[in-house]
Amino acid sequence: MSLLGSIVSGLLGIIGSLTQQQTNGASVWGTLQAPVFPQFLTNNPLPAGFPWGTLTAAGSNPYTSAPNTGVTRNYDFTVTRGTIAPDGYQVSVLLVNGAFPGPQIEANWGDTIQVTVHNQITGPTEGTTFHWHGMLQKGTEYADGVPAVSQCPIAPGSSFTYTFKASLYGTSWYHSHYSAQYSGGLLGPMIIHGPHENFNYDIDLGPVFLQDWYHTPYLQIVEEVMKSNGNPRPNSDNNLINGKMDFNCSTKAAGDNTPCNSNAGLSRFKFTTGKTHRLRLINAGSAGLQRFSIDGHNMTVIANDYVPVQPYTTQVVTLGIGQRTDVLVTANAGTSTSAFWMRSNISTLCSEANQPNALAAIYYTNADTSKAPTSQAWNIPDPGTCANDDLSLTVPMFPLNAATPSSTQNLDINYYVNSTGSFLWTLGGVSFRADYNAPVLLQAESGNLTFDPEANVQNFGTNSTVRIVVNNPTPASHPMHIHGHNMQILHEGSGNWDGTSIVNPSNPQRRDTQLVRANGHFVMQYSLDNPGIWPFHCHIAWHVSGGLYANMMELPGQIKTETNLPSIMSQTCTNWMKYTNSNEPDQYDSGV
């Protein structure tokens, strides 16, 4: 019997034979002790019972009407190496405060978030940075956390404090943006409480991380991906829900003496019978396209990324890397003693995976939490399109029409093998490579707008709205993520865009990460209202390692006059250069 079959039939325990410390360090995610989240955090000065006052999801423009609560939420993160076994196979990872996944950042819409990151990575040492996925960073471009773009890396033994506004609300995550470090564990959830008057639910169960998992260290994978005759599409070894899943240790390669336990234990969730629960789904993996479902339960989608949408019902949610979907699930499919499987399957038609199926257990109020559920999966075959839900289904709560763009540009995805035999991806004809010692934002702020071609800076000048047509004639799908903005997704599909079709032009879907199909296209546009240099890249770790990345520069004349970089940015570069004078970083890849 397969490992998955053994779990489903109850032959392996749900609780597992390893401790939480052994599997996930100091993390509580995936346990029945994980926190349940309130509607909003206390310690706020605004009236009307909510920190955001009278602002609403359907009636307030989140890009121009964000509140200013005057409250600062402080966090302190220390990054270290550690050894854990999320699926029973022992691996060396990077941890945030000793935990994988890391601790939550939680705030109200309009709060200021301040996070001090201490780089204590040793044996060997590495630089690091932290990115706050999906945050607009208006006026705080330097806090975006991308090395060689908004800052120099945080040198080993050094600290850096990020300060930025919670300008949007909903579900997201933070992660390292230094090479592929987040694939090795540097990530955690971000929950920004905001208006939800149109969504009726009782309990917020918080983040549900979906993550393909690799037993090979991330630097070794990057080196393999980038080297001559390497493998640009490595297979993941497992699939995790909130950092947990079992692994069949008998499948280890001959001669692999790594400690391994086939009964590590699965994540568990508690549903209150009859109540409606909010689940915050996050694909925080490296490459795997996830298909999420709960046996016997419909899900109501209420948000994609940081954008509340008009609710619709589905049995399966598809998420590319970096995407988030908030769903509501009512515990009405059984009695108070019922239990059900939560499932997330990596699409093997779109991604490479040795063991693609993840399980977690959901227990109603009086269910026996030590026993495996016996529920059956929905019979919904993978369509193999490697695409998100149809754009006609996803209508933002706050409407914004698709304005006539002042500029339209094609950015084609492609690949080639360079003179050294390395496989590289290109975006707009260029394969990106970072220069950690010369961040492009710092160059632009000093008045230098001439960049190395490998920085792939796309200068949109004084344009007010830009439309980007992304053509993907390659055999791989790509979750494309933009920083500093939400994109309006005007169209997506196979082949090339016809040049005119727009889905729901009066109010197209908005999000910060969108899947483009293999041999397909998507069309997006956004308002250039945020002076700075903003990354636009594939969020598959191995693709961005290979250069599938561009820097989108907007309103360059205002960068110098409005950025007002803190002096700590130059000090961070001084610390990094001092470190690299005697330590050469292992930059096998693009660096981001």
MARDOLO-516651 format. One record per residue (C-alpha): residue number from 0; x, y, z. Coordinates in Angstrom, 1 decimal, padded with zeros to 4 digits, always signed. Example, Ala and Ser with C-alpha at 12.3 -4.5 7.8 and 13.67 -1.06 7.14 Angstrom:
2
0|+012.3|-004.5|+007.8
1|+013.7|-001.1|+007.1
end
This chain:
592
0|+000.0|+000.0|+000.0
1|+001.2|+003.5|-000.8
2|+002.1|+006.0|+001.9
3|-001.0|+008.1|+001.0
4|-003.2|+005.0|+001.0
5|-001.8|+004.0|+004.5
6|-002.7|+007.5|+005.8
7|-006.2|+007.4|+004.4
8|-006.9|+004.0|+005.7
9|-005.6|+005.0|+009.2
10|-002.6|+002.6|+009.2
11|-000.4|+005.5|+010.1
12|-001.2|+007.9|+012.9
13|-002.5|+011.4|+012.4
14|-000.6|+012.7|+015.4
15|+002.7|+011.1|+014.4
16|+005.7|+009.8|+016.3
17|+007.8|+013.0|+016.1
18|+007.4|+016.0|+018.4
19|+006.3|+019.4|+017.0
20|+009.8|+020.7|+017.9
21|+011.3|+017.9|+015.7
22|+009.1|+018.6|+012.7
23|+008.5|+022.4|+012.8
24|+010.7|+023.9|+015.6
25|+008.9|+026.6|+017.6
26|+006.0|+026.8|+015.1
27|+002.4|+026.0|+016.2
28|+001.0|+026.0|+012.7
29|-000.6|+022.7|+011.8
30|-001.5|+021.9|+015.5
31|-004.8|+022.3|+017.4
32|-003.0|+024.9|+019.5
33|-002.7|+027.3|+016.5
34|-004.2|+030.7|+017.1
35|-007.7|+031.7|+016.0
36|-007.8|+035.2|+014.8
37|-010.1|+038.1|+015.8
38|-011.9|+040.5|+013.5
39|-009.4|+043.2|+014.4
40|-006.6|+043.9|+016.8
41|-007.2|+046.0|+019.9
42|-005.2|+049.2|+020.7
43|-006.6|+051.4|+018.0
44|-007.7|+055.1|+018.3
45|-010.5|+055.2|+015.8
46|-014.2|+055.2|+016.5
47|-017.2|+053.2|+015.1
48|-016.1|+050.0|+016.6
49|-013.5|+049.2|+013.9
50|-010.0|+050.6|+013.4
51|-010.8|+051.6|+009.8
52|-013.8|+053.6|+010.9
53|-016.5|+053.9|+008.3
54|-014.5|+052.5|+005.3
55|-016.1|+049.5|+003.6
56|-015.0|+046.7|+001.2
57|-017.5|+047.7|-001.5
58|-017.6|+051.4|-001.1
59|-014.0|+052.6|-000.4
60|-011.1|+052.7|-002.8
61|-008.3|+050.8|-001.1
62|-005.7|+052.5|-003.2
63|-006.6|+056.1|-002.2
64|-008.6|+055.8|+001.0
65|-006.5|+053.7|+003.3
66|-006.8|+054.9|+007.0
67|-004.0|+056.1|+009.2
68|-004.6|+054.6|+012.6
69|-001.4|+056.0|+014.2
70|-000.7|+052.5|+015.7
71|+002.7|+050.8|+015.1
72|+002.9|+047.0|+015.3
73|+006.4|+045.9|+016.3
74|+008.0|+042.6|+015.4
75|+011.5|+041.2|+016.0
76|+012.8|+038.4|+013.8
77|+016.0|+036.5|+014.2
78|+017.1|+034.3|+011.3
79|+019.2|+031.2|+012.0
80|+020.0|+027.8|+010.6
81|+018.3|+024.8|+012.2
82|+017.5|+021.1|+011.6
83|+013.9|+019.9|+011.5
84|+011.9|+017.2|+009.7
85|+008.6|+018.7|+008.4
86|+007.7|+015.4|+006.7
87|+009.9|+013.1|+008.7
88|+013.0|+013.5|+006.5
89|+015.6|+015.5|+008.4
90|+016.8|+018.6|+006.6
91|+018.9|+021.7|+007.4
92|+016.7|+024.8|+007.0
93|+016.6|+028.5|+007.7
94|+014.2|+029.5|+010.5
95|+012.5|+032.7|+011.7
96|+012.6|+032.8|+015.5
97|+013.2|+029.1|+015.4
98|+010.0|+028.3|+013.6
99|+008.9|+026.9|+010.3
100|+006.6|+028.3|+009.0
101|+007.5|+031.5|+010.8
102|+005.4|+033.5|+013.3
103|+002.5|+035.7|+012.0
104|+002.6|+039.4|+011.3
105|-000.8|+040.8|+012.3
106|-002.1|+044.3|+012.0
107|-005.2|+046.4|+011.2
108|-005.6|+048.2|+007.9
109|-003.9|+051.5|+008.3
110|-001.4|+050.4|+011.0
111|+002.3|+050.9|+010.6
112|+004.3|+047.6|+010.7
113|+007.9|+047.7|+011.9
114|+010.0|+044.5|+011.7
115|+013.6|+044.3|+012.8
116|+015.4|+041.4|+011.1
117|+018.6|+040.1|+012.7
118|+020.8|+038.0|+010.3
119|+022.3|+035.3|+012.4
120|+022.9|+032.8|+009.6
121|+026.1|+030.9|+010.2
122|+027.7|+027.7|+009.0
123|+028.0|+029.0|+006.4
124|+027.0|+032.7|+006.5
125|+024.7|+034.3|+004.0
126|+023.1|+037.6|+003.4
127|+019.3|+038.0|+003.5
128|+016.4|+040.4|+002.9
129|+012.7|+040.1|+003.7
130|+009.9|+041.0|+001.3
131|+006.3|+041.8|+002.4
132|+004.4|+040.2|-000.4
133|+001.7|+042.3|-002.0
134|+002.3|+045.5|+000.1
135|+002.2|+048.7|-002.0
136|+005.0|+050.4|-000.2
137|+003.9|+053.9|-001.3
138|+006.6|+056.3|+000.0
139|+008.6|+053.4|+001.4
140|+010.0|+051.8|-001.7
141|+013.2|+051.1|+000.2
142|+011.3|+048.7|+002.5
143|+010.3|+046.4|-000.3
144|+013.1|+044.0|+000.6
145|+014.6|+043.0|-002.7
146|+018.4|+042.8|-002.8
147|+020.0|+044.7|-005.6
148|+016.8|+046.6|-006.2
149|+015.6|+048.4|-003.0
150|+018.5|+047.6|-000.7
151|+021.8|+045.8|-000.3
152|+021.5|+042.5|+001.5
153|+021.5|+042.4|+005.3
154|+025.1|+041.2|+006.1
155|+025.6|+038.3|+008.5
156|+025.8|+039.6|+012.1
157|+023.9|+042.8|+011.1
158|+020.3|+043.9|+011.6
159|+017.8|+046.0|+009.6
160|+014.5|+047.5|+010.5
161|+011.7|+047.6|+007.9
162|+008.9|+050.2|+008.4
163|+005.9|+050.3|+006.1
164|+002.2|+051.0|+006.1
165|-000.5|+048.2|+006.1
166|-002.0|+049.9|+003.0
167|-004.1|+046.9|+001.9
168|-005.9|+044.2|+003.9
169|-006.5|+040.5|+003.7
170|-004.1|+037.6|+003.5
171|-000.4|+037.4|+002.5
172|+003.0|+036.2|+003.5
173|+006.5|+037.5|+004.1
174|+009.5|+035.7|+002.7
175|+013.2|+036.1|+002.0
176|+013.9|+037.6|-001.5
177|+017.6|+036.7|-001.4
178|+018.1|+034.0|-004.0
179|+015.9|+030.9|-003.2
180|+016.2|+031.2|+000.6
181|+012.5|+031.1|+001.2
182|+012.5|+027.6|-000.3
183|+014.6|+026.6|+002.6
184|+012.2|+027.9|+005.3
185|+012.3|+031.7|+005.5
186|+008.6|+032.6|+005.3
187|+005.5|+033.2|+007.4
188|+002.0|+034.6|+007.2
189|+000.8|+038.2|+007.2
190|-002.8|+038.9|+008.2
191|-004.1|+042.4|+007.8
192|-007.6|+042.9|+009.3
193|-010.0|+045.0|+007.3
194|-013.6|+045.5|+006.3
195|-015.6|+042.3|+005.7
196|-019.2|+043.4|+006.2
197|-020.3|+041.6|+003.1
198|-018.8|+038.2|+004.2
199|-020.6|+036.4|+007.1
200|-018.4|+034.1|+009.0
201|-017.9|+033.1|+012.6
202|-014.3|+031.9|+013.1
203|-011.1|+032.9|+011.4
204|-008.7|+029.9|+011.4
205|-005.9|+031.9|+009.8
206|-003.3|+030.8|+007.4
207|-003.2|+027.5|+005.5
208|+000.2|+027.2|+003.9
209|+000.5|+025.0|+000.8
210|+004.0|+024.2|-000.1
211|+006.0|+021.9|-002.3
212|+009.0|+020.6|-000.3
213|+012.5|+019.6|-001.3
214|+014.9|+017.5|+000.7
215|+017.9|+018.8|-001.3
216|+019.3|+022.1|+000.2
217|+018.1|+025.2|-001.8
218|+021.6|+026.4|-002.7
219|+022.4|+023.0|-004.1
220|+019.2|+023.0|-006.2
221|+020.0|+026.5|-007.5
222|+023.5|+025.4|-008.4
223|+022.0|+022.4|-010.2
224|+019.4|+024.5|-012.0
225|+021.9|+027.0|-013.2
226|+024.9|+024.9|-014.2
227|+025.7|+023.6|-017.7
228|+023.5|+020.6|-018.5
229|+021.6|+021.1|-015.2
230|+017.9|+020.4|-014.6
231|+015.9|+023.6|-014.9
232|+012.7|+021.9|-013.6
233|+013.7|+019.8|-010.5
234|+011.1|+017.5|-008.9
235|+009.8|+018.3|-005.4
236|+010.0|+015.5|-002.9
237|+006.7|+016.2|-001.0
238|+003.8|+018.5|-000.5
239|+003.0|+020.2|+002.8
240|+000.0|+021.8|+004.5
241|+001.1|+024.2|+007.2
242|+004.5|+022.7|+007.2
243|+003.5|+019.0|+007.7
244|+003.0|+015.8|+005.7
245|+004.4|+012.2|+005.9
246|+007.1|+010.9|+003.6
247|+007.7|+007.2|+002.7
248|+011.3|+006.7|+004.0
249|+011.6|+003.5|+002.1
250|+011.8|+005.5|-001.2
251|+015.1|+007.2|-000.1
252|+017.9|+006.7|-002.6
253|+020.4|+003.9|-001.9
254|+023.1|+005.1|+000.4
255|+021.1|+008.0|+001.8
256|+021.6|+007.7|+005.6
257|+019.6|+010.8|+006.5
258|+017.4|+010.2|+009.6
259|+013.9|+009.7|+008.4
260|+010.6|+008.7|+010.1
261|+007.6|+007.7|+007.8
262|+005.1|+008.8|+010.5
263|+005.9|+012.4|+011.1
264|+002.3|+013.5|+011.5
265|-000.2|+015.7|+009.7
266|-001.7|+019.1|+010.2
267|-005.0|+019.2|+012.1
268|-007.8|+021.8|+012.2
269|-010.8|+022.1|+014.4
270|-014.2|+023.1|+012.9
271|-017.0|+024.2|+015.2
272|-020.1|+022.3|+014.1
273|-022.6|+024.5|+012.2
274|-020.3|+027.5|+012.1
275|-018.7|+029.2|+009.1
276|-014.9|+029.3|+009.1
277|-012.5|+031.6|+007.2
278|-009.4|+029.8|+005.7
279|-006.5|+031.9|+004.3
280|-004.9|+029.8|+001.6
281|-001.3|+030.7|+000.7
282|+000.8|+028.9|-002.0
283|+004.2|+029.5|-000.5
284|+006.0|+026.8|-002.5
285|+008.9|+026.9|-004.9
286|+007.3|+025.6|-008.1
287|+004.2|+023.5|-007.5
288|+000.7|+024.6|-008.8
289|-001.7|+023.6|-006.0
290|-005.3|+022.4|-006.3
291|-007.0|+022.7|-002.9
292|-010.2|+021.1|-001.7
293|-012.1|+019.8|+001.4
294|-014.0|+016.5|+001.1
295|-017.7|+017.0|+001.2
296|-017.6|+020.8|+001.5
297|-018.2|+023.7|-000.8
298|-016.0|+026.7|-000.5
299|-017.0|+030.3|-001.0
300|-014.2|+032.4|-002.4
301|-014.2|+036.0|-000.9
302|-010.7|+037.3|-001.8
303|-007.8|+036.7|-004.2
304|-004.5|+038.1|-003.0
305|-005.3|+041.5|-001.2
306|-008.5|+042.0|-003.2
307|-012.0|+041.2|-001.8
308|-014.2|+039.7|-004.6
309|-017.9|+039.1|-005.0
310|-018.4|+035.7|-003.4
311|-018.7|+032.6|-005.6
312|-018.8|+028.9|-004.8
313|-016.3|+026.2|-005.8
314|-015.1|+022.8|-004.8
315|-011.4|+023.3|-005.9
316|-009.2|+026.4|-005.6
317|-006.2|+026.7|-007.9
318|-003.2|+028.6|-006.7
319|+000.1|+029.4|-008.3
320|+003.2|+030.3|-006.3
321|+002.7|+033.5|-004.4
322|-001.1|+033.6|-004.8
323|-003.6|+033.7|-001.9
324|-007.3|+032.9|-001.8
325|-009.6|+033.4|+001.2
326|-012.5|+031.0|+001.4
327|-015.4|+030.5|+003.8
328|-016.4|+026.9|+004.7
329|-019.4|+026.0|+006.8
330|-019.2|+022.9|+009.0
331|-022.6|+021.4|+008.0
332|-021.5|+018.3|+006.1
333|-022.0|+015.8|+009.0
334|-022.6|+015.5|+012.7
335|-020.6|+016.9|+015.6
336|-018.4|+013.8|+015.6
337|-017.5|+014.0|+011.9
338|-014.0|+014.4|+010.4
339|-012.9|+015.2|+006.9
340|-009.8|+015.3|+004.8
341|-008.4|+018.6|+003.6
342|-006.4|+018.0|+000.4
343|-003.9|+020.0|-001.7
344|-002.6|+018.3|-004.8
345|+000.3|+019.6|-006.9
346|-000.9|+019.5|-010.5
347|+001.5|+017.0|-012.1
348|+000.3|+018.2|-015.5
349|+001.8|+021.6|-014.7
350|+004.6|+020.9|-012.1
351|+007.2|+018.3|-011.3
352|+006.6|+016.4|-008.1
353|+007.6|+013.0|-006.8
354|+004.8|+013.0|-004.1
355|+002.2|+015.6|-005.1
356|-000.6|+014.9|-002.6
357|-000.9|+016.6|+000.8
358|-003.4|+015.8|+003.5
359|-004.6|+017.5|+006.7
360|-007.4|+016.5|+009.0
361|-010.5|+018.6|+009.9
362|-012.4|+017.6|+013.0
363|-015.8|+018.8|+014.0
364|-016.6|+019.8|+017.6
365|-016.9|+016.3|+019.2
366|-014.8|+014.3|+016.7
367|-011.9|+012.0|+017.9
368|-008.8|+014.0|+017.0
369|-006.5|+011.0|+017.1
370|-008.2|+009.1|+014.3
371|-007.9|+009.5|+010.5
372|-010.9|+010.8|+008.6
373|-012.6|+008.4|+006.2
374|-014.1|+010.9|+003.8
375|-013.8|+010.7|+000.0
376|-012.3|+013.3|-002.4
377|-014.3|+015.2|-004.9
378|-014.2|+013.7|-008.3
379|-012.9|+016.8|-010.2
380|-010.1|+015.9|-012.6
381|-007.3|+018.3|-013.2
382|-008.1|+020.2|-016.4
383|-004.4|+020.7|-017.1
384|-004.8|+024.3|-018.2
385|-002.4|+025.5|-015.5
386|-004.6|+028.6|-015.1
387|-006.6|+030.3|-012.4
388|-010.4|+030.4|-012.2
389|-012.1|+032.0|-015.2
390|-011.8|+035.8|-015.0
391|-015.5|+036.2|-015.4
392|-015.9|+034.6|-011.9
393|-013.6|+037.0|-010.1
394|-015.2|+040.4|-009.7
395|-013.6|+042.8|-007.2
396|-015.9|+044.2|-004.5
397|-014.7|+047.8|-005.1
398|-015.1|+048.5|-008.9
399|-012.4|+050.1|-011.0
400|-012.8|+050.2|-014.8
401|-010.1|+049.4|-017.3
402|-008.9|+052.8|-018.3
403|-007.4|+053.6|-021.7
404|-003.7|+053.0|-021.3
405|-001.2|+055.8|-022.1
406|+001.4|+053.1|-023.0
407|+001.2|+049.4|-024.2
408|+004.2|+047.1|-024.2
409|+004.9|+043.4|-024.9
410|+007.1|+041.5|-022.5
411|+007.6|+038.1|-023.9
412|+008.8|+035.1|-021.8
413|+011.5|+033.0|-023.4
414|+014.6|+031.0|-022.7
415|+018.0|+030.2|-024.1
416|+021.3|+028.5|-023.3
417|+024.1|+030.9|-022.8
418|+027.8|+030.6|-023.9
419|+028.6|+028.6|-020.7
420|+025.9|+026.1|-021.3
421|+023.5|+027.5|-018.6
422|+019.8|+027.5|-019.1
423|+018.4|+031.0|-018.7
424|+014.9|+032.5|-018.8
425|+014.3|+035.9|-020.3
426|+011.6|+038.5|-019.9
427|+011.4|+041.1|-022.6
428|+014.5|+039.6|-024.2
429|+016.7|+040.0|-021.1
430|+017.8|+037.6|-018.4
431|+018.1|+039.5|-015.2
432|+021.1|+039.3|-012.8
433|+021.4|+041.2|-009.6
434|+024.3|+043.3|-008.5
435|+024.0|+043.2|-004.7
436|+026.4|+046.1|-004.2
437|+024.5|+048.6|-006.5
438|+020.7|+048.6|-005.8
439|+018.9|+050.2|-008.7
440|+016.6|+052.3|-006.5
441|+019.6|+053.8|-004.7
442|+021.1|+054.6|-008.1
443|+017.9|+056.2|-009.3
444|+017.5|+058.2|-006.1
445|+021.0|+059.7|-006.7
446|+020.0|+060.8|-010.2
447|+021.6|+057.9|-012.2
448|+019.1|+056.5|-014.6
449|+021.7|+054.5|-016.7
450|+021.7|+050.9|-015.7
451|+023.5|+047.8|-016.5
452|+021.5|+045.9|-019.2
453|+021.3|+042.8|-016.9
454|+019.3|+044.9|-014.5
455|+016.5|+044.8|-017.1
456|+015.0|+048.2|-016.1
457|+011.9|+049.0|-018.1
458|+011.5|+052.8|-018.0
459|+007.9|+053.9|-018.4
460|+008.7|+057.5|-017.8
461|+005.8|+059.8|-017.1
462|+003.0|+057.5|-018.4
463|-000.1|+057.4|-016.2
464|-001.3|+053.9|-017.1
465|+000.6|+051.1|-018.7
466|-000.7|+047.9|-020.3
467|+001.6|+044.9|-020.5
468|+000.9|+042.0|-022.8
469|+002.8|+038.9|-021.5
470|+003.2|+036.3|-024.2
471|+004.4|+032.9|-023.1
472|+005.4|+030.6|-026.0
473|+007.2|+028.3|-023.6
474|+006.0|+024.9|-022.4
475|+005.8|+026.0|-018.7
476|+003.2|+028.1|-016.9
477|+004.4|+031.1|-014.8
478|+002.9|+032.8|-011.8
479|+003.8|+036.4|-012.5
480|+004.0|+038.7|-009.5
481|+004.3|+042.5|-009.5
482|+005.5|+044.6|-006.6
483|+004.1|+047.9|-005.5
484|+000.8|+047.5|-007.3
485|-002.3|+045.4|-007.9
486|-002.7|+044.5|-011.6
487|-005.9|+044.6|-013.5
488|-006.1|+041.3|-015.3
489|-007.8|+042.2|-018.6
490|-007.5|+038.8|-020.4
491|-005.8|+035.5|-020.3
492|-005.8|+032.3|-022.4
493|-004.0|+030.1|-024.8
494|-002.1|+031.4|-027.8
495|-001.8|+035.1|-028.5
496|-004.2|+037.9|-027.4
497|-006.5|+039.1|-030.1
498|-005.6|+042.7|-029.2
499|-009.1|+043.8|-028.2
500|-010.9|+041.3|-025.9
501|-011.2|+042.4|-022.2
502|-013.1|+040.3|-019.6
503|-015.4|+042.5|-017.6
504|-013.9|+045.9|-018.7
505|-016.0|+047.9|-016.2
506|-014.4|+046.0|-013.3
507|-011.7|+043.5|-014.2
508|-010.1|+041.2|-011.7
509|-007.2|+042.7|-009.7
510|-004.5|+040.9|-007.9
511|-000.7|+041.0|-007.5
512|+000.1|+037.5|-008.9
513|-001.4|+036.0|-012.0
514|-000.8|+032.7|-013.8
515|+000.1|+032.8|-017.5
516|-000.5|+029.5|-019.2
517|+002.0|+027.5|-021.1
518|+001.9|+028.5|-024.7
519|-000.5|+031.3|-023.7
520|-000.8|+034.9|-022.7
521|-002.2|+037.3|-020.1
522|-002.8|+041.1|-020.4
523|-002.5|+043.3|-017.4
524|-002.4|+047.0|-016.7
525|-001.9|+049.3|-013.7
526|-001.8|+052.9|-012.8
527|+001.7|+054.5|-012.4
528|+000.9|+056.2|-009.1
529|+003.8|+054.9|-007.1
530|+007.2|+056.4|-008.1
531|+009.9|+053.8|-007.8
532|+011.4|+050.7|-009.4
533|+009.2|+047.7|-008.9
534|+010.1|+044.0|-009.6
535|+007.9|+042.0|-012.0
536|+008.8|+038.4|-012.1
537|+007.9|+034.8|-012.2
538|+007.4|+033.5|-008.6
539|+008.7|+030.0|-009.4
540|+011.9|+030.0|-007.4
541|+013.9|+028.2|-010.1
542|+012.6|+030.4|-012.9
543|+013.4|+033.7|-011.2
544|+016.8|+032.2|-010.3
545|+017.3|+031.8|-014.1
546|+016.5|+035.5|-014.7
547|+012.7|+035.6|-015.4
548|+012.5|+039.1|-013.9
549|+012.3|+042.8|-014.9
550|+012.4|+046.1|-013.0
551|+009.5|+048.4|-013.8
552|+010.5|+052.0|-013.4
553|+007.8|+054.6|-013.0
554|+007.9|+058.3|-012.8
555|+011.7|+058.4|-012.6
556|+011.8|+062.2|-012.2
557|+009.9|+061.9|-008.9
558|+012.1|+059.1|-007.5
559|+014.9|+061.5|-006.7
560|+012.6|+064.2|-005.3
561|+010.1|+062.0|-003.4
562|+011.9|+058.9|-002.3
563|+013.8|+060.4|+000.6
564|+015.9|+057.4|+001.4
565|+016.8|+056.9|+005.1
566|+020.5|+057.0|+005.8
567|+020.4|+053.5|+007.1
568|+020.1|+052.3|+003.4
569|+023.7|+053.5|+002.6
570|+024.9|+052.0|+005.9
571|+023.4|+048.6|+005.0
572|+025.4|+048.8|+001.8
573|+028.5|+049.7|+003.7
574|+028.0|+046.7|+006.0
575|+027.4|+044.4|+003.0
576|+030.5|+045.6|+001.2
577|+032.6|+045.2|+004.3
578|+031.3|+041.6|+004.6
579|+031.9|+040.8|+000.9
580|+035.5|+042.2|+001.0
581|+036.4|+039.0|+002.8
582|+033.5|+036.7|+002.0
583|+032.5|+036.0|-001.6
584|+028.7|+035.3|-001.8
585|+027.7|+032.1|-003.6
586|+025.6|+033.8|-006.2
587|+025.0|+030.9|-008.6
588|+021.8|+032.5|-009.9
589|+020.1|+035.8|-010.6
590|+020.3|+036.6|-006.9
591|+016.6|+037.2|-006.3
end
